[in-house]
Amino acid sequence: MIQVVYPTLDVFLYSLAYSLGDSEAEKQERQLAFIHFLRNWGLDEASLETVQQQNANISEVDLLAEQQLVKFSEKTCYEGYLYPKRLNDCYALLLDCSIEDSETNVYDMDDLSWLGQLQEILQQKKRGWDKNQQVLGETWMLSFAVTNTAVDYEAIARACCHLLLPAGSFAGDSLQSNHFLGGVLFVVNYFVLEQDYQHEQQLFIGIYPDKNQVQTLARDYYERWLNLCHCQNKIDWAYGQSRQLKQRLLQAIPEIRRCRQAVQVEVLNDYDLIEIERTLNVARIQQFEYAENLRLMLDQANTIETNLYNYRKCLVDIRQFSGDGLDGFDLFASKVEQHHLLQVQKDHDNLSLEMDLLDKLVAHIGINIVTFLYFYTIKINYILKNKIYCFDK
């Protein structure tokens, strides 16, 4: 029989605090939505005022200042807390839940009801998190010790995956193992469908030989994981945004080509000034929207590049502090560098070619209109002069 000690479940949550170009009203709206979530946790107005007066120029801010965290208020056999922080342009939350006095209690792996209860409590605690906020993503972490180390850690991790993850989102080969704090830390990649895009998320499962490692994790590493997962979620979010932008750009191309065909038809036929002006107006609207979406795609590429650099810095910090290699985490960084980043940059370059053609189209239409009006004016003036001359005679 496999038994576990000191089971703890955590979820790291991230939302956008502000983005480049946000007005003060938009920033305040995001902040108020975040504060509303904290208010539901029973924070007093003085604590909420501390959050509201945060300095946006500081990259990392403990939003509750000296208080730092808020513990569960309910009197149950479960204990936990909320730890809010701002990381650059994001709000970050750590929600932690464990079973009270679980140091002396053991739980059977044949009956995972204890794990289901931990997950249900955290799902309740984070309810309302996504209301009126730009959610970036979330990462779950399960940690516990086993009473018998001569067990199959991977089989234990798989059993936990099937309970914690949505049905069909977990592939058997997506589980990577890493030596960490004398135990094994599994990284599980899974997918959640969001707006016709499969958003990749991660689950960490740490299995340790005794409870001291679990307590060390809570004391020394949670903030480091909070920073690392912030970078990972920001990368996945930016890549997802780039896929949506690509679809918008591709959908605009047929309209751009219709404009080009309309101009060619007008060149072959007699000029219809009204029709040409209509085509010009459509082309200008497409030009503005296409250029804006291209700019946003480049922003996402920059976001991915910046957070990949920060992800690697966070990973170096954890490795130096723990003395463990955590080689499995390099797979994510390599995938981002060799696929995500290159894909976004390549898409931007390829789709920019259509922007060049659109710019030339708008310029061409404008020249045609000016040319048409110029010769039309000469013709009218000539007719008028002839009429006046005939009338004077």
C-alpha positions as CSV (number, residue, x, y, z in Angstrom):
1,M,0.0,0.0,0.0
2,I,1.3,3.4,-1.0
3,Q,0.7,6.2,1.6
4,V,1.5,9.9,1.4
5,V,2.3,12.5,4.0
6,Y,1.8,16.3,4.1
7,P,-0.1,16.6,0.8
8,T,-0.2,20.3,-0.4
9,L,-1.8,21.7,-3.5
10,D,-1.0,25.1,-4.9
11,V,-2.1,27.1,-7.9
12,F,-0.2,30.1,-9.4
13,L,-2.5,32.5,-11.1
14,Y,-1.6,35.4,-13.4
15,S,-3.5,38.3,-15.0
16,L,-2.5,41.5,-16.8
17,A,-2.1,44.6,-14.6
18,Y,-1.6,46.9,-17.6
19,S,-0.3,46.8,-21.1
20,L,1.5,49.2,-23.4
21,G,-0.8,51.9,-24.5
22,D,-3.4,51.5,-21.7
23,S,-5.1,54.7,-20.6
24,E,-5.2,55.5,-16.9
25,A,-8.9,54.5,-16.9
26,E,-8.1,51.1,-18.3
27,K,-5.3,50.5,-15.8
28,Q,-7.6,51.5,-13.0
29,E,-10.3,49.2,-14.3
30,R,-7.9,46.2,-14.2
31,Q,-6.8,47.2,-10.7
32,L,-10.3,47.5,-9.4
33,A,-11.2,44.0,-10.8
34,F,-8.1,42.6,-9.0
35,I,-9.0,44.4,-5.7
36,H,-12.6,43.1,-6.0
37,F,-11.2,39.6,-6.0
38,L,-9.2,40.3,-2.9
39,R,-12.1,41.9,-1.2
40,N,-14.0,38.6,-1.5
41,W,-11.3,37.1,0.7
42,G,-12.3,39.4,3.5
43,L,-9.4,41.9,3.3
44,D,-10.0,45.0,5.3
45,E,-10.1,48.4,3.5
46,A,-6.7,49.4,4.9
47,S,-5.1,46.3,3.2
48,L,-7.0,47.1,0.0
49,E,-5.8,50.7,0.2
50,T,-2.2,49.3,0.3
51,V,-2.8,47.4,-2.9
52,Q,-4.3,50.5,-4.6
53,Q,-1.3,52.7,-3.7
54,Q,1.3,50.3,-5.1
55,N,4.2,51.9,-7.0
56,A,4.0,50.9,-10.7
57,N,7.6,51.8,-11.2
58,I,8.8,48.9,-9.0
59,S,9.1,45.6,-10.9
60,E,8.2,43.3,-8.0
61,V,5.8,44.4,-5.2
62,D,4.4,42.4,-2.3
63,L,0.9,43.8,-2.6
64,L,0.0,43.3,1.1
65,A,3.2,44.9,2.3
66,E,4.3,43.4,5.7
67,Q,1.1,41.3,6.0
68,Q,2.2,39.5,2.8
69,L,-0.5,36.8,2.9
70,V,-4.1,36.1,3.9
71,K,-4.9,32.8,5.6
72,F,-8.1,30.8,5.2
73,S,-10.7,32.1,7.6
74,E,-12.9,29.0,7.7
75,K,-12.5,26.6,10.6
76,T,-12.1,23.3,8.8
77,C,-9.5,20.5,8.6
78,Y,-7.9,22.3,5.7
79,E,-5.6,25.2,6.0
80,G,-4.2,27.6,3.4
81,Y,-3.5,31.1,2.3
82,L,-3.4,33.6,-0.5
83,Y,-0.2,35.5,-1.4
84,P,-0.7,38.3,-4.0
85,K,2.2,40.0,-5.8
86,R,2.7,42.2,-8.8
87,L,5.4,41.1,-11.2
88,N,6.2,43.9,-13.7
89,D,2.9,44.3,-15.7
90,C,1.1,41.3,-14.2
91,Y,-0.8,40.4,-11.1
92,A,0.3,37.1,-9.6
93,L,-1.4,35.0,-6.9
94,L,-0.3,32.0,-5.0
95,L,-3.2,29.9,-3.5
96,D,-2.0,27.2,-1.2
97,C,-4.1,24.5,0.5
98,S,-3.0,21.6,2.7
99,I,-4.7,19.3,5.3
100,E,-4.3,20.5,8.8
101,D,-1.9,18.5,11.0
102,S,-1.1,16.4,7.9
103,E,2.4,15.9,9.3
104,T,1.0,13.2,11.5
105,N,-1.7,11.9,9.2
106,V,-1.1,9.6,6.2
107,Y,-3.3,9.2,3.1
108,D,-3.8,6.3,0.9
109,M,-3.0,6.5,-2.8
110,D,-5.7,3.9,-3.5
111,D,-8.2,6.5,-2.4
112,L,-7.5,9.9,-3.9
113,S,-10.5,11.6,-2.3
114,W,-8.1,13.8,-0.3
115,L,-6.6,15.1,-3.5
116,G,-10.1,15.8,-5.0
117,Q,-11.0,17.7,-1.9
118,L,-7.9,19.9,-2.1
119,Q,-8.6,20.7,-5.7
120,E,-12.2,21.5,-5.0
121,I,-11.3,23.9,-2.2
122,L,-8.8,25.8,-4.4
123,Q,-11.3,25.9,-7.3
124,Q,-13.7,27.5,-4.9
125,K,-11.1,29.9,-3.6
126,K,-10.2,31.1,-7.1
127,R,-13.8,31.5,-8.2
128,G,-14.3,35.0,-9.7
129,W,-10.6,35.3,-10.6
130,D,-11.3,35.6,-14.3
131,K,-14.1,38.1,-13.9
132,N,-13.3,41.4,-15.7
133,Q,-9.6,40.5,-15.8
134,Q,-7.2,39.6,-18.7
135,V,-6.2,36.2,-17.4
136,L,-2.8,35.0,-18.7
137,G,-2.8,31.5,-17.3
138,E,-2.3,29.3,-14.3
139,T,0.1,26.5,-13.1
140,W,-0.8,23.9,-10.5
141,M,1.7,22.2,-8.2
142,L,1.1,19.1,-6.0
143,S,3.7,18.2,-3.4
144,F,3.8,15.4,-0.8
145,A,6.0,12.8,0.8
146,V,5.8,9.1,0.6
147,T,6.2,6.7,3.6
148,N,7.9,4.1,1.4
149,T,10.5,5.3,-1.1
150,A,10.7,2.0,-2.9
151,V,7.7,2.8,-5.0
152,D,7.1,3.7,-8.6
153,Y,7.0,7.6,-8.5
154,E,5.9,7.9,-12.1
155,A,2.9,5.6,-11.6
156,I,1.9,7.8,-8.6
157,A,2.3,10.9,-10.6
158,R,0.1,9.5,-13.5
159,A,-2.6,8.6,-11.1
160,C,-2.7,12.2,-9.8
161,C,-2.7,13.5,-13.3
162,H,-5.8,11.6,-14.2
163,L,-7.7,13.1,-11.3
164,L,-6.4,16.7,-11.5
165,L,-6.4,17.3,-15.3
166,P,-9.4,17.7,-17.7
167,A,-10.3,14.5,-19.5
168,G,-8.3,14.1,-22.7
169,S,-5.9,16.9,-22.0
170,F,-3.1,14.7,-20.7
171,A,-0.9,12.7,-23.1
172,G,1.1,9.8,-21.5
173,D,4.4,11.0,-23.0
174,S,4.1,14.6,-21.8
175,L,5.4,13.7,-18.3
176,Q,9.0,14.7,-17.6
177,S,10.9,13.8,-14.4
178,N,13.5,15.9,-12.6
179,H,15.6,15.2,-9.5
180,F,14.7,17.9,-6.9
181,L,15.4,18.2,-3.2
182,G,16.1,14.5,-2.9
183,G,12.9,13.6,-4.6
184,V,11.4,13.7,-8.0
185,L,9.6,16.7,-9.6
186,F,7.4,15.8,-12.6
187,V,6.4,18.4,-15.2
188,V,3.2,17.6,-17.0
189,N,2.2,19.5,-20.1
190,Y,-1.5,19.6,-21.0
191,F,-3.8,21.6,-23.2
192,V,-6.9,23.7,-22.6
193,L,-9.0,24.9,-25.5
194,E,-9.5,28.7,-25.4
195,Q,-11.1,30.6,-28.2
196,D,-10.3,28.0,-30.8
197,Y,-6.7,27.8,-29.7
198,Q,-5.1,25.0,-27.6
199,H,-3.5,26.9,-24.7
200,E,-0.6,24.9,-23.2
201,Q,-0.4,24.8,-19.4
202,Q,1.7,22.9,-16.9
203,L,1.2,20.8,-13.7
204,F,4.1,20.1,-11.3
205,I,4.0,17.0,-9.1
206,G,6.7,16.8,-6.5
207,I,7.2,13.5,-4.6
208,Y,9.7,13.5,-1.8
209,P,11.2,10.9,0.6
210,D,10.0,12.8,3.7
211,K,7.9,15.8,4.8
212,N,11.0,18.1,5.4
213,Q,11.5,18.5,1.7
214,V,7.8,19.6,1.3
215,Q,8.2,22.1,4.1
216,T,11.5,23.4,2.5
217,L,9.7,23.8,-0.8
218,A,7.1,26.0,0.9
219,R,9.6,28.1,2.8
220,D,12.3,28.6,0.2
221,Y,11.0,27.9,-3.3
222,Y,7.4,29.1,-3.7
223,E,8.3,32.6,-4.6
224,R,10.9,31.3,-7.1
225,W,8.3,29.1,-8.7
226,L,5.9,32.0,-8.8
227,N,8.5,34.0,-10.8
228,L,9.3,31.1,-13.1
229,C,5.7,30.2,-13.8
230,H,5.0,33.9,-14.5
231,C,7.5,33.8,-17.4
232,Q,6.1,30.5,-18.7
233,N,2.5,31.6,-18.6
234,K,3.4,35.0,-20.2
235,I,5.1,33.1,-23.0
236,D,2.2,30.8,-23.6
237,W,-0.3,33.6,-23.5
238,A,1.8,35.7,-26.0
239,Y,2.1,32.8,-28.4
240,G,-1.7,32.2,-28.2
241,Q,-2.3,35.9,-28.9
242,S,0.0,35.7,-31.9
243,R,-2.0,32.8,-33.3
244,Q,-5.2,34.8,-33.0
245,L,-3.6,37.8,-34.7
246,K,-2.4,35.6,-37.5
247,Q,-5.9,34.5,-38.2
248,R,-7.1,38.1,-38.3
249,L,-4.4,39.0,-40.7
250,L,-5.2,36.0,-43.0
251,Q,-8.9,36.9,-42.9
252,A,-8.1,40.4,-44.1
253,I,-6.1,39.3,-47.2
254,P,-9.1,38.4,-49.4
255,E,-10.6,41.9,-48.9
256,I,-7.3,43.5,-49.7
257,R,-7.1,41.5,-52.9
258,R,-10.7,42.4,-53.8
259,C,-9.6,46.1,-53.6
260,R,-6.7,45.4,-55.9
261,Q,-8.9,43.7,-58.4
262,A,-11.4,46.5,-58.3
263,V,-8.7,49.0,-59.2
264,Q,-7.6,46.9,-62.1
265,V,-11.1,46.8,-63.4
266,E,-11.4,50.6,-63.2
267,V,-8.1,51.0,-65.0
268,L,-9.5,48.9,-67.9
269,N,-12.8,50.7,-68.0
270,D,-13.8,54.3,-67.8
271,Y,-13.0,55.8,-64.4
272,D,-15.9,55.8,-62.0
273,L,-14.7,58.4,-59.4
274,I,-17.3,57.3,-56.8
275,E,-16.3,53.6,-57.1
276,I,-12.6,54.4,-56.9
277,E,-13.1,56.5,-53.8
278,R,-15.1,53.7,-52.2
279,T,-12.3,51.3,-52.9
280,L,-9.8,53.8,-51.5
281,N,-11.8,54.1,-48.2
282,V,-12.0,50.3,-47.9
283,A,-8.2,50.0,-48.6
284,R,-7.4,52.6,-46.0
285,I,-9.4,50.9,-43.3
286,Q,-7.7,47.6,-44.1
287,Q,-4.4,49.4,-44.1
288,F,-4.9,50.7,-40.6
289,E,-6.2,47.5,-39.2
290,Y,-3.6,45.3,-40.9
291,A,-0.7,47.6,-39.7
292,E,-2.1,47.5,-36.2
293,N,-2.3,43.7,-36.1
294,L,1.2,43.4,-37.5
295,R,2.4,45.7,-34.8
296,L,0.7,43.7,-32.1
297,M,2.2,40.5,-33.5
298,L,5.7,42.0,-33.3
299,D,4.9,43.0,-29.7
300,Q,4.0,39.3,-28.9
301,A,7.3,38.2,-30.4
302,N,9.2,40.7,-28.2
303,T,7.1,39.5,-25.2
304,I,8.1,35.9,-25.9
305,E,11.8,36.8,-26.3
306,T,11.9,38.9,-23.1
307,N,10.2,36.3,-21.0
308,L,12.3,33.5,-22.4
309,Y,15.3,35.3,-21.2
310,N,13.7,35.9,-17.7
311,Y,12.6,32.2,-17.6
312,R,16.2,31.1,-18.0
313,K,17.3,33.5,-15.3
314,C,14.7,32.1,-12.9
315,L,15.8,28.6,-13.7
316,V,19.4,29.4,-13.0
317,D,18.4,30.9,-9.7
318,I,16.5,27.7,-8.7
319,R,19.3,25.5,-9.9
320,Q,22.0,27.4,-7.9
321,F,19.9,27.5,-4.8
322,S,18.9,23.8,-4.9
323,G,22.0,22.3,-6.5
324,D,19.7,20.3,-8.8
325,G,19.9,20.2,-12.6
326,L,16.1,20.3,-13.5
327,D,17.0,19.3,-17.0
328,G,13.4,18.8,-18.0
329,F,12.7,22.5,-17.8
330,D,15.2,23.1,-20.6
331,L,12.8,21.4,-22.9
332,F,10.2,24.2,-22.5
333,A,12.9,26.8,-23.1
334,S,14.2,25.0,-26.2
335,K,10.7,24.6,-27.7
336,V,10.0,28.3,-27.2
337,E,13.3,29.3,-28.8
338,Q,13.2,26.9,-31.7
339,H,9.5,26.9,-32.4
340,H,7.3,29.5,-30.8
341,L,9.6,32.5,-31.2
342,L,10.7,31.6,-34.7
343,Q,7.2,30.9,-35.8
344,V,5.9,34.3,-34.7
345,Q,8.8,36.1,-36.3
346,K,8.4,34.1,-39.6
347,D,4.7,34.8,-39.6
348,H,5.3,38.5,-39.1
349,D,7.8,38.6,-41.9
350,N,5.6,36.7,-44.4
351,L,2.5,38.7,-43.6
352,S,4.4,42.0,-43.8
353,L,4.7,41.3,-47.6
354,E,0.9,41.8,-47.9
355,M,1.3,45.1,-46.0
356,D,3.8,46.4,-48.5
357,L,1.3,45.6,-51.3
358,L,-1.5,47.3,-49.4
359,D,0.6,50.4,-49.0
360,K,1.4,50.5,-52.7
361,L,-2.3,49.9,-53.5
362,V,-3.4,52.9,-51.4
363,A,-0.7,55.1,-52.9
364,H,-1.7,53.9,-56.4
365,I,-5.4,54.6,-55.9
366,G,-4.6,58.0,-54.5
367,I,-2.4,58.9,-57.5
368,N,-5.1,57.7,-59.9
369,I,-7.7,59.9,-58.2
370,V,-5.4,62.9,-58.3
371,T,-4.5,62.2,-61.9
372,F,-8.2,61.8,-62.8
373,L,-9.2,65.0,-61.1
374,Y,-6.3,66.9,-62.7
375,F,-7.3,66.0,-66.3
376,Y,-10.9,66.2,-65.5
377,T,-10.4,69.8,-64.3
378,I,-8.4,70.7,-67.4
379,K,-11.2,69.3,-69.5
380,I,-13.9,71.2,-67.7
381,N,-11.9,74.4,-67.8
382,Y,-11.4,74.0,-71.6
383,I,-15.1,73.4,-72.2
384,L,-16.1,76.4,-70.0
385,K,-13.6,78.6,-71.8
386,N,-14.9,77.5,-75.2
387,K,-18.5,78.2,-74.1
388,I,-17.6,81.6,-72.8
389,Y,-15.7,82.4,-76.0
390,C,-18.6,81.4,-78.2
391,F,-21.0,83.4,-76.0
392,D,-18.8,86.6,-76.3
393,K,-18.9,86.3,-80.1
